Amino acid sequence: MAAHRVARRHPHPRIALVGIVAAVAAMTGCYAGQPVDQLLTGDEVLLAVLREQYTQARDRVALAVIDGDEVRTAFVSADASTRFGLGSATRALTGLLLADAVERGEVSLEDPVGAYLDLGDAPAGALSLGDLATHRSGLPQSPLGPEAYEPDVAADAEPVDRGGLDALLTRTAALDLVPELEYNPSDFDAALIGQSLAAATGVRFADLLAERVLEPARMEHAIVVESGDLVPDGLAQGHDRRGEREAARGTGAYAPAVGVTVTIDDGVALSRAVLDGPFAHSSALEPIAGTRWPQIEIGYFWEHLSSDDGDVVYIVGSAEGFTGAVLADQRAGRAVVLLSNAEEAWPWSRLRPLMQLIDA
């Protein structure tokens, strides 16, 4: 399958990209040869990146580089119709939705989450929407363990919905905050914000996201999988961090954190919306707080990296058997989208290759 291309504004520096691929190979180390049952299609330069990083027969991956009007794509055992979960990168969409609600005057960053959700006198009820959006809530990092939902099911079983709003609130109310964590990404953060916005507007989260984010961004194939009956055909088989198959299921009240599935075209559409489209000036992208790293700040879930090579806004996350990443350099008009069917750890050694593709 050939990479999708359209007219572009500037010549593409292919020599620079080849150099980048060599750097990526050096950073990611040596890997075994490509499995014979993998199907690799698309742009050869991008495929060189994927060959170094995805060598398992179970891997299904989609990669896109947006440069002005041009889109280059490459796939590992996938194509443009393959659906992937965004994982915890779903919170990027919830951040854009929060920015829209703030602009409309429906909520304020200073509002306590307890003003919208019944958390009683639990410590979490006093957290502001701003605390949650900047991962400074002190809530634990991984709420999506076995206690969060119904019992786990086999990968080939019928999808089982995750916990609903009552379950989310009950579990949140039982948690002790850990202020010493300071900056600490937690899927509770986006889940609580999304459900607060639904309560503030009187509109279901999935409908609100579709109307205010997915449709304006032209993410035509994106689905908010709140319930198991919404798990779409064509969804790649997800895998956990151990490489074990993970059953697809509805994400319930945690949908604002981990519940959206997309195709690579949806990822490209989101990138364009952030580069020069309807969300290019969203306050979600503007840094308002620090993180653990001095060069990285955070807006409403979107992180902002400043370097000598320029500024990049990005979102990266893994959950529910998938990993999603979107990185955009607005000034240069370039972006990278990566979707994969496995939960991956994202230290700098995994993030930097994508950053280098943007810098090309």
N, C-alpha and C positions, 0 to 999 in steps of 0.2 A: 504494500500500500504506500503510495507516494505521500510525502508530507504535503499538507495543505498550504498553499501560498497564494498571496494576493499582491497587488502592486505595493511597492514600498517607497519610502521617502528618500532613504540614503543608501549608498552601497554598503553591503554587509562585509565586515572585515573577517573573511574566512580564515586568513592566516592566524589572526588573533584567537579565533575560536579553537583552531587546532592546537595552539599553544596551551589554551585553557584545558583542553581535554587531557593533555600530557600532565598538567599540574594536578588535575583531578585524580588521574591514575596514581600519581606519586602520593597524594594525600590519603587515598582510600586503601592503598596497599595492594598486595598481590592476591588474586582470586583464581579459583579454578576456572577452566574453560567453560564456555556456555553450554548448558544442557542441550542435547540434541532435540528434545521435545519443546524447546522454547521457540516462539515465532517472533522475530524482531523485524519491525517495519518502520519506515519513516526516514527522517533526516539522518544521514550517516554520521555527521558530527555529533549530534545528540545521542545517537545510538552508541557511540564510543564511550560516552559518559555512563549510560545505562549498563553496558556490558561489564564495566568495572564494578558496579555496585549491586547488581541483581543477577545472581548466578544460580538461584534455586529453581527447580522445575515448577514450583508452586507460584512463583512470582508473576504478578500481573501489574503492569506499571504504565502510566501515561505521563509524558513530559511535554511541555510546550514552552517555547521562548517567544515572547512578543517583542518586536522591535519596530516601532512606528506602525506602519500599516501591514507589516509582514508578520505571519505566524508560522513558526517551524514546529513540527510535532514529531514525536517518536514514541513507539509503543513496544512493550514486552508482553507478548501473549495477550494483547488487548487491541482495541481499535477505538475510533471516535464514539462508538455507541456503548462502550463498556461503562457501567456505572460503578462508582466508588463511594464509600462513605468519606465525608470530610473529616471524620474523627473530631477531636476537640478543636480543630480549626473552624468548626461551625460557629464558635464564639465570635469570629470576625463579623459574621452576618448580624449577630445579636448586638454587637457594638455599633454597627451602622444603624440598626433599628433604634437603639438607645439615643444616638445622636439626633435622629429624626424626631423622636418624641420630645427631647429637650428643646429642640428648635420650635416645635409646635406649642410649647408651654404646657404639655401634658404631665411632665415630671421634671424634677430638678435633681442634679447630682447630689445635692445635700439631703434629699429625702431619705428617711430611714426605710429599709425594706419592710419593716413592720407596719408602715403606713398602708401597705398594699396587700400584704400576706399575713395571715393569722399565725404569728409565731409566739403569741402570748408574751411572757416576760423573759423569754430566752435571750441570751446574749446576742445571738445573731440578728434579732429583730431590730437592734439599735444600729446595725451597720448601714452606712449610706450606700446609695447606688454608686457613688464615686469610689467608695472603698472596694466594692465588688468589681467594678469595671477595670480597676488598676491592680487587681490581685493583691490588695492590701487588707483583706478581710480577716486574716488570721484563721480562716477555715482550712481544714486539712486538704491535702493535695489530691487525694485519690478517693473520692466518694463512691465511685462506681464499682465497688467490690460486691461480693456475694450478698452482704447484708442489705444492700441498697434495693434489691429487687427480689423477684421470685427466684426459686432455685434455678441453677444453671441447667441448660438442656443440651442434648447432643447436637453437633453441627448439622446433622441431616434431619433434625426434628422440625416440626412446625414452629414458626416464630412465636415467641412468647413476649407479651408486652412488658416493658419495664414498669417501675412503680409510678403511680399517678401523683397528682398534686398533694393529696393527703399524706402519702408515704414520704414525699420529699420534705414536707413541712415537719412531719413527725421526727424524721431523722435529723434535720437541721436543728430543730429545737433541742435535741438531746446532745448536741455537740458543744464542747468547750472550745472557746477561741484560744489561739496561741499567738498573742501579739508579737512575741519574739521572732516569729517567722518573717515579719515585715512583708517583703515581696515574695508571694508564694502562690503560683498558679493553682487554681482549684476549679474543678468542673462545677462545684456548687455555685461559684460566682455567676457564671453565665446562666445557669438554670434558674437561679433566683431572680436575676434581672429580667429574663424573658418572661417569667410568670408574673413579675411585678408589672411589666408593660401590658400584659394581657389584662390584668386586673384594673389598671389605670384607664385603659381605653374601652374595656368591656368587649374586647374582640379576642377570640382564640389566638394563641401565639402563632400557630401555623398560618392562619389567614392573615394576620397582621404582617408577618414576615413576607408572605407572598405579595401582598399589596404594596408594601412600602420599600422592599429591598429586592426580592427576586425578580419581580416584573420590571421595575425601572432599570435593573442591571441586565435585563434580557437573559436571565439564567433560565432558559425555557425548559430544561429537562430536570431542574432541581426539584427534589421532593423532601418534605419534612416528614420523616417516618416516625410519627408519634405512636402508631399502632402496628401490630404485625401484619395486618391485611394491607398495609401500604408499602411493605417491602417490595421494591420494583423488580420486574423481570430484568435480566441482564446485569444484576448486581454481582460483582466479582466475589468469590469466596474469601472472606476475611480470615486473618490469622493473628493470634496474640503474640506477645513478645517472645514466647517460647517456640513459635512456629506451629502451634497447634491450631486446627480449624476452629473458628469461632462462629457460633450460630447467629444468623441475622435475626433481628427482632425489633419490635417497636421500642422507642426510647422514652415514651411516656412524658413525664414532667421534666425530664432531663434533655428533651429535644433542643432547647436553646443552647445547650452546651455541646451535644454530640450527635444530633439527630438528622442532619441533612445529607442526602446523597446527591451526587453530581456526575456529569460526564466531563471530559476534558474541555469540551466547548463551553460548558458552564464556567469552568475555571478561567478560561480565556475571557469570557464575557465579564466576570467579576474584575479581572485585572484591568480591562479596558475601562470599566466603570470607575475604577480608582485612579487610573492614569489620567484620563481626560474626559470622563463621562460624568454621570449624575452624582457620583460620590467623590469626585476629585477634591472637593473643598469641604468634605464632611469633617466635623469636629472630632469624629472618632479617630481620625488619623493624626491629630495634633497631640504631641506629647504633653502630658500634664503631671507626670510623676516619674520618679526614678525606679530603677530595678537594682538587682545585685551587681550589675556591670555598669561602670561609669559612662560607657559609650552608647548604652541602650536605655531609652526611655519608653514610656508606655502611654498610649491614649486610652480609648475605650476598647480594650483588649488588643488592638493593633499595636505592635511594637515598632520603634523607630531607632534605627542604627545610624549613627553619624561616624563618618570616616573621611580620610583625605581624598578618597575616591568619590565622595558624594553621600547623600542621604538616601536611605532605603526604608520604606515601611513594609512590614511583613507580618504574617501570621503562620504559625507552624503548630501542628498538633496531632496526637495519636490517640485513638480510642475506638472501641467497638470493632477491632480487627482491621482498622485502616489508618493510614497517615495522609494528611493533606498539608500542602504548603503553597502559599502565594507570596511572592516577593516583588515589590514594585519600586522602581526608581522614577519618580514622577518627572523630574527635571529632564532626564535623558529619554523619557518615553519608552522605557523597556521594562519587561516583567518576566518572571519565571513562574510556572505552575507545575507542581509535582503531585501526582496521586498514586498511591500504592495500596496493595491489598494485604498489608501487614502493619502491625503497630511497631514503630521504629523509635529508638532513642535518638534524640536530636542534639548531641553536643556539637561544638563548632566544627568538628571534623566532618560532620554530615551536612551542615548548613553552608559552609564556605564554598563548596563546589557550585551550589546554585547561585550564590552571590557573585562568583566569578563569571558565570554565564551572563549575568546582568551587566557586569563591568566591561564585557567585550566590546 
